[in-house]
Amino acid sequence: MEITVLGLNHKTAPIGVRERLAFDAEACAMALAALKAQHPAAEFVILSTCNRVEVYWASDEQDKPGADDVIAFLGRSRGIAVEEFSEYLYFRCGPDAVSHLLTVGSSLDSMVVGESQIISQVKEGYTIACSVQSTGKVLNRLFHAAFETSKEIYSNTTIANRRVSVAGVAVELAGQLFEDIAAARVVIIGAGQMGELLVEHFKHVKCSDIVVINRSLQRAMDLAAAHGIRADKWEALAEHLAGADIVVASAGGQGYLFGKAEFKKAIGSRRKGAVLIVDIAVPRNVDPAVNEIANVYLYSVDDLAAVVEQNVMLRREEVDVAVEIICEKTAEFMDWLNISQIGPLVGQMKEQFERIQRNEMERFFVGPRQTADCRGAMESMVSRVVNKLLHCVIKNMNAEAKTHGVDHAAKMAVDILDQARQIAEDIRSGDIHDGTP
C-alpha cells in the first residue's frame, strides 16, 4: 500500500482559492463516499480547515487513484475548473506524505505554529471518514500515529505555552490596535468551536463587554451562559455592529454576510472611532471591499501572517525538537507499513510450521505410542519450540525489511514458505526418513 496526499494550504494558495475548495462536514462526507465508490479498495480522508484542503489516500497497484484523478474529482465536487487551482497544489507520497500529516497534526505546518485547534480539525476529518467507511487499516494507523505524535510534542515541548491559536492571534491583533482592549465592545459572530475560543481569549485579556451572535440563538445562549457574556438573535446583528469596536467573524456558510453597502449602512449610526473586523472564517464572512470604508480595518486569516511570524521565531528551538519527534514517528510508521505488507506471508508461514508440527506428531504417536500419557505435554512443548523458531524467522525478516527493503524481505518469506510447504508435504507422504519408527 502506498500513502499519498494532495492539497493546498495557506503557504501555496491565497484565501480566495482556499475558500472555493473548502468542504463543510456534509460535503466532505459526500465526497469521501463518492471517492470510495470509485475506488473500493483504496482508503480516503479529506482534511478541510481555514488554512488547508487536503486529500489523503492509501492504495495498492490494483486500485490506485492517480493525482490527476483526485484533482479532477476536487474540481467536479466543488464546481471549479481545474486550471483555477491546480498551480497551487502540492503532492507527496510514501514517507513524505506520512511526515506531512504528522507535521500538520502537530501544528508545525499551521499559520500559527503551536495552535491547539488543528489536531481537533484533523480528528474531525478522520471521524467523518470513519462515519462513511472510507478509511481502513492503513489510514487508521496513520491518523492515530498523528494523534499520538501531536500529544507527545505538546507534552515534551513548550510549543503551545503561548497564545498561538488563530483566535489567540486575532486577540493579539486587537490588543495592538486598541490601547485599552479591556474596555472594547466586542461582537463575535459564530458560536462554534472557534467562537468559543475567541470568547476565552477575549476574557483572558479582561474584556467584559462581549456579545455572541449566531444563527442558532440557543447555541449562542449556551455559549454565553457558560462564559458569563451576552447573546442575541441573528436579526439583531446590525444593531450590535453599530456599537462595536471589535468584530470577529467565524460563522460557517457560503457567501458574504456583509457587502460594502450593507456594512456601511449597519455602522452608519455609530459614534466616531475605528472598527476592527477580523474575518477568520473560510469561506470569508465579510466582503474585502468593506476595508474601503473610512475608519474600518478589515483583516482576513492571511493578514495575520506578521503576528504568526513572531510566534514562529519565538518557537524556533522548540520546533527543532518537534521535528526530531516527527522524524522518529515517521520512521516507526514506515517500519510498520513495510512489515504489514508481508503480514499475509507471515500468516501462511505460521500455518505451514504448524502443519509440520502436526504431521510430525502424527508420525511419532503411532502403534503403542498412540495412547501415551505424555502426548499432551509433548505437543505443548513442540508447539512452544515451533513458535520460538517462527519468532526468530519473523525477527530476521523484519530486520531484512528495514535493511534491504520490503521486496527483499518478501522474497525471503516466499522462499521459506515454499520450503516449509515442501517439508510438510514430504512428512505427510512419508518421503522423509529420519530413523523414527
C-alpha positions in Angstrom: 0.0 0.0 0.0 1.2 3.5 -0.8 0.1 6.6 1.1 -0.4 9.8 -0.9 -1.5 13.4 0.0 -2.6 16.1 -2.5 -3.7 19.5 -1.4 -3.1 23.2 -0.9 -2.7 25.4 2.1 -2.1 29.0 3.3 1.5 28.8 2.1 0.7 27.8 -1.5 -2.7 29.3 -2.2 -4.5 32.6 -1.4 -7.6 32.6 0.6 -9.8 33.3 -2.5 -8.8 29.9 -3.8 -8.9 28.0 -0.5 -12.4 29.1 0.3 -13.7 27.9 -3.0 -12.3 24.4 -2.4 -13.4 24.2 1.3 -15.7 21.4 2.4 -18.2 21.6 5.2 -18.9 18.3 7.1 -21.8 17.3 4.9 -20.0 17.9 1.6 -16.9 16.2 3.0 -18.9 13.0 3.8 -20.5 13.0 0.4 -17.1 13.5 -1.4 -15.5 10.7 0.6 -18.4 8.3 -0.2 -18.0 9.1 -3.9 -14.3 8.6 -3.9 -14.7 5.2 -2.1 -17.4 4.2 -4.6 -14.9 4.9 -7.5 -12.0 3.1 -5.8 -13.4 0.5 -3.4 -10.0 -1.0 -2.5 -8.5 2.4 -1.6 -8.8 4.4 1.6 -9.5 8.1 1.8 -9.6 11.0 4.3 -10.3 14.7 3.5 -8.9 17.4 5.7 -10.6 20.8 5.2 -9.7 23.7 7.5 -9.5 27.5 7.2 -5.8 27.1 6.1 -5.8 23.9 4.0 -7.8 21.4 1.9 -6.0 18.0 1.6 -7.0 14.6 0.3 -5.1 11.6 1.8 -5.4 8.2 0.3 -3.8 4.7 0.6 -3.9 2.3 -2.3 -2.2 -0.6 -3.9 -1.5 -1.1 -7.6 -4.8 -2.8 -8.3 -6.9 0.2 -7.4 -4.6 3.2 -7.4 -6.1 6.7 -8.0 -3.7 8.9 -9.8 -3.1 12.5 -8.8 -4.9 13.7 -11.9 -7.9 11.6 -10.9 -8.1 13.3 -7.5 -7.5 16.8 -8.9 -10.3 16.3 -11.4 -12.5 14.9 -8.6 -11.8 18.0 -6.5 -12.8 20.3 -9.4 -16.0 18.4 -10.0 -17.1 18.2 -6.4 -16.5 21.9 -5.7 -17.6 23.1 -9.1 -14.3 24.7 -10.0 -12.3 24.4 -13.2 -9.0 22.5 -12.5 -6.9 25.2 -14.1 -8.1 27.7 -11.5 -6.4 25.8 -8.6 -4.0 23.2 -10.0 -1.0 25.5 -9.8 -1.4 25.9 -6.1 -1.3 22.1 -5.3 1.4 20.0 -3.7 1.7 16.2 -4.0 3.6 13.9 -1.6 3.7 10.2 -1.3 5.3 7.5 0.9 7.3 8.7 3.9 6.9 12.3 2.7 3.1 12.0 2.9 3.4 10.4 6.4 5.7 13.1 7.7 3.4 15.8 6.2 0.3 14.6 8.2 2.3 14.3 11.4 3.6 17.8 10.8 0.1 19.1 10.2 -1.4 17.4 13.2 1.4 18.8 15.4 0.6 22.4 14.2 4.1 22.8 12.7 2.6 23.5 9.3 -0.1 25.8 10.6 -0.1 29.6 10.1 0.1 29.8 13.8 2.8 27.3 15.0 1.7 25.6 18.2 -2.1 26.2 17.8 -4.2 23.6 19.6 -7.2 23.7 17.2 -5.6 21.9 14.3 -5.5 18.4 16.0 -9.2 18.7 16.6 -9.7 19.5 13.0 -7.6 16.5 11.9 -9.7 14.3 14.3 -12.9 15.7 12.8 -11.8 14.9 9.3 -10.8 11.4 10.3 -14.1 10.9 12.2 -16.1 11.9 9.1 -14.1 9.4 7.0 -14.8 6.7 9.6 -18.5 7.5 9.5 -18.7 6.8 5.8 -16.3 3.9 6.0 -13.8 5.4 3.5 -10.8 4.7 5.6 -9.2 1.4 6.6 -6.3 -0.4 8.3 -3.5 1.8 6.8 -5.0 5.3 7.2 -6.5 4.3 10.6 -3.0 3.5 11.8 -1.6 6.7 10.2 -4.1 9.1 11.7 -3.7 7.5 15.2 0.0 7.9 14.7 -0.7 11.6 14.0 -2.7 11.9 17.2 0.0 10.2 19.3 2.7 12.4 17.7 0.8 15.6 18.5 0.3 14.5 22.1 4.0 13.7 22.5 5.1 17.0 21.1 2.7 19.0 23.3 3.9 17.0 26.3 7.6 17.3 25.7 8.0 20.8 24.3 6.7 24.3 25.3 5.4 24.9 21.7 1.9 25.5 22.9 2.7 27.6 26.0 2.0 30.9 24.3 -1.3 32.1 22.8 -0.9 30.6 19.3 -4.4 29.6 18.1 -5.9 31.7 15.2 -8.3 33.0 17.8 -5.4 34.0 20.1 -3.7 35.8 17.3 -6.9 37.7 16.5 -7.0 38.9 20.0 -3.3 39.9 19.9 -4.0 42.0 16.8 -6.9 43.7 18.6 -4.6 44.4 21.5 -2.1 46.1 19.2 -4.8 48.4 17.8 -6.7 49.2 21.0 -4.8 50.7 23.8 -7.4 49.7 26.4 -8.7 46.4 25.0 -10.4 45.6 28.2 -12.9 48.4 27.6 -13.6 47.4 24.0 -17.0 46.4 22.9 -16.7 43.0 21.2 -19.1 41.3 18.8 -18.4 37.6 18.0 -20.3 36.2 15.0 -20.5 32.4 15.3 -20.9 30.1 18.3 -18.9 27.1 17.2 -15.6 25.9 18.5 -13.8 28.9 17.1 -16.4 31.2 18.6 -15.8 29.7 22.0 -12.0 30.0 21.6 -12.5 33.7 20.8 -14.6 34.2 23.9 -12.0 32.6 26.1 -9.2 34.7 24.6 -11.1 38.0 25.0 -12.0 37.1 28.6 -8.3 36.4 29.2 -7.4 40.0 28.3 -10.2 41.2 30.7 -12.8 42.1 28.0 -16.2 42.1 29.7 -18.5 43.7 27.1 -18.8 40.7 24.7 -21.9 39.6 22.8 -22.1 36.5 20.7 -24.4 36.4 17.7 -25.3 33.1 16.0 -27.9 31.8 13.6 -29.0 29.3 16.2 -29.9 31.6 19.2 -30.0 28.6 21.6 -26.4 27.7 20.8 -25.4 31.4 21.3 -27.2 31.4 24.6 -25.5 28.2 25.8 -22.1 29.7 25.0 -22.9 33.0 26.7 -24.2 31.2 29.8 -21.0 29.1 30.0 -18.8 32.2 30.0 -20.9 34.9 31.6 -21.4 37.1 28.5 -24.4 38.2 26.4 -26.0 36.5 23.4 -28.5 37.9 21.0 -30.6 36.8 18.0 -29.2 36.9 14.4 -31.6 39.6 13.4 -30.0 42.0 16.0 -26.6 41.8 14.4 -26.8 45.1 12.6 -27.7 46.9 15.8 -24.7 45.4 17.6 -22.4 46.3 14.8 -23.3 50.0 15.2 -21.8 50.0 18.7 -18.9 47.6 18.3 -15.2 48.3 18.5 -14.1 44.8 17.5 -16.0 42.4 15.3 -14.7 38.9 14.8 -16.5 36.8 12.2 -16.2 33.0 12.4 -19.6 31.8 11.1 -19.9 29.0 8.6 -21.8 29.1 5.4 -21.3 30.2 1.8 -21.4 33.8 0.6 -20.6 37.0 2.4 -22.6 38.0 5.4 -21.8 41.7 4.6 -21.0 43.5 1.4 -19.6 47.0 1.5 -23.0 48.7 1.2 -24.7 46.6 3.8 -21.9 47.1 6.4 -21.7 50.8 5.8 -25.4 51.1 6.4 -25.1 48.9 9.6 -22.5 51.2 11.1 -24.0 54.4 9.8 -25.4 55.4 13.2 -22.3 54.7 15.2 -20.3 57.4 17.0 -16.8 58.2 15.9 -14.0 55.7 16.3 -12.3 52.9 14.5 -13.9 49.5 13.9 -11.6 46.4 13.7 -13.0 43.4 11.8 -11.1 40.2 11.9 -12.6 37.7 9.5 -11.2 34.3 10.3 -13.9 32.3 8.5 -13.2 30.3 5.4 -15.1 30.9 3.2 -14.9 34.5 4.3 -17.8 36.2 6.0 -17.0 39.8 5.0 -16.5 41.2 1.5 -12.9 42.6 1.3 -14.4 45.8 -0.1 -15.6 46.6 3.4 -12.0 47.6 4.1 -12.5 50.6 1.9 -14.9 52.2 4.4 -13.4 55.0 6.4 -12.3 54.0 9.9 -12.9 50.4 9.2 -10.0 48.0 9.4 -10.6 44.5 8.0 -8.2 41.6 8.4 -8.6 38.1 6.9 -6.8 35.0 8.1 -4.0 35.6 5.7 -3.5 39.1 7.1 -2.4 37.6 10.4 0.9 36.4 8.9 3.0 39.1 10.7 1.9 38.1 14.1 2.3 34.5 13.2 5.9 35.0 12.1 6.8 36.4 15.5 5.4 33.3 17.1 7.4 31.1 14.7 10.7 32.9 15.7 10.0 32.5 19.4 9.4 28.8 18.9 12.4 28.0 16.7 14.2 25.8 19.2 11.0 24.0 20.2 10.2 23.4 16.6 13.5 21.7 16.1 12.7 19.3 19.0 9.3 18.7 17.5 10.8 17.9 14.1 13.0 15.3 15.6 10.0 13.6 17.2 8.2 13.7 13.8 11.1 12.1 12.1 11.2 9.3 14.6 7.4 8.7 14.4 7.6 8.7 10.6 10.3 6.0 10.6 8.3 3.9 13.1 5.2 4.1 10.9 7.0 3.2 7.7 8.6 0.2 9.5 5.1 -0.9 10.5 3.7 -0.3 6.9 6.6 -2.2 5.3 6.2 -5.2 7.7 2.4 -5.2 7.4 2.8 -5.7 3.7 4.4 -9.1 4.3 2.0 -9.9 7.1 -0.1 -12.3 4.9 3.1 -14.3 4.1 4.0 -14.5 7.8 0.5 -15.9 8.5 1.0 -18.5 5.8 4.4 -19.4 7.2 2.8 -19.9 10.6 0.2 -22.3 9.1 2.9 -24.4 7.4 5.1 -24.5 10.6 2.0 -25.7 12.5 1.3 -28.2 9.7 4.8 -29.6 10.1 4.3 -29.9 13.8 1.0 -31.8 13.4 2.5 -34.1 10.8 5.5 -34.9 13.0 3.2 -35.6 16.0 1.1 -38.0 13.9 4.2 -39.8 12.7 5.5 -40.2 16.2 2.3 -41.2 18.0 1.6 -44.4 16.1 1.3 -48.0 17.3 1.9 -48.4 21.0 2.6 -44.7 21.5 -1.0 -43.7 20.3 -2.3 -43.8 23.9 0.8 -42.5 25.6 0.1 -40.3 28.6 2.8 -37.8 27.6 1.2 -36.8 24.3 -0.5 -33.6 25.6 2.7 -32.4 27.3 4.8 -33.3 24.3 2.5 -31.5 21.8 2.6 -28.4 24.1 6.4 -28.5 24.3 6.9 -28.9 20.5 4.3 -26.1 19.9 6.4 -23.7 22.0 9.6 -24.7 20.2 7.9 -24.1 16.8 6.6 -20.7 17.9 10.0 -19.7 19.1 11.6 -20.7 15.8 8.9 -18.8 13.9 9.6 -15.8 16.1 13.3 -15.9 15.1 12.3 -16.1 11.4 9.9 -13.2 11.7 12.5 -11.1 13.6 15.1 -11.7 10.8 12.5 -10.8 8.2 11.8 -7.5 9.9 15.5 -6.8 10.0 15.8 -7.6 6.3 12.9 -5.3 5.5 14.5 -2.4 7.4 17.9 -3.0 5.9 17.2 -4.1 2.4 13.6 -3.2 1.8 10.3 -4.9 1.9 10.6 -6.5 -1.5 13.8 -8.4 -0.4 12.1 -9.5 2.9 9.0 -10.6 0.9 11.2 -12.8 -1.4 12.9 -14.2 1.7 9.4 -15.0 3.2 8.3 -16.7 -0.1 11.4 -18.9 -0.2 10.9 -20.0 3.5 7.2 -20.6 2.8 7.9 -22.8 -0.2 10.4 -24.8 1.7 8.0 -25.3 4.7 5.2 -26.5 2.4 7.6 -29.0 0.8 8.7 -30.3 4.2 5.2 -30.6 5.4 4.1 -32.5 2.3 7.2 -34.8 2.5 6.4 -35.7 6.1 2.8 -36.4 5.2 3.7 -38.6 2.3 6.4 -40.4 4.3 9.2 -39.2 2.0 11.3 -38.0 5.0 13.2 -40.9 6.7 14.9 -39.8 9.9 15.0 -43.2 11.8 11.7 -42.7 13.6 9.8 -46.0 13.6 
